[in-house]
């Protein structure tokens, strides 16, 4: 793998830490009988409002899964993370281009990574 590709992979993996943190904060605000480990056999998990966050946090955005993912898969996950953070911003009134909050800063920082995808 070329140095440029490896560097880009590392940047994407690092960037995915932020949406993972947001998801972790969101799901840990809830009382979870499965202790935040998604279980598709548990009725509570399948009926939970935070199923997306819990599955992504535990399965897709875990560090070991990211290191094994293809570059295409990493870009797809970054696009998902971008959409997730954008949804969080829609709950608030933000002008992303000029706002200095952490969410808007993250959006601006990953835009170049997505543009080169």
Residue, then its C-alpha position, 0 to 999 in steps of 0.5 A: x500500500x502506498x504511503x499516500x493511501x496509508x496516510x489517507x486511511x489513517x486520517x479517515x480512521x482518526x476522523x471517525x473517532x468524532x462521530x463514534x464519540x457522539x454516538x457513545x455519548x448518545x447511547x450512554x444517556x440511556x439505560x440499556x439492559x444489554x450494556x450497550x452491546x447490540x444484540x439482534x436477538x434481544x427485543x429491547x435492542x430491536x425496539x430501541x430508538x438508538x439502534x443505529x448508534x449502538x450498532x455503528x458504535x459497536x460493530x462498524x466504528x470500533x478501532x479493530x474493525x476500521x483497521x481491517x476495513x478497505x479504503x472504500x469501506x472507510x470512505x463509506x463510513x466517513x460519509x455516514x459519519x458526516x451525515x450523522x454529525x450533520x443530523x446532530x447539527x440540524x437539531x440546532x441552529x448552526x451556520x456551519x461555515x462560520x460556527x466555531x463549535x466542535x461539530x461544525x469544525x469537524x464537518x469543515x475538517x472532513x470535507x476535504x477528505x470526502x472531496x478526494x474520495 
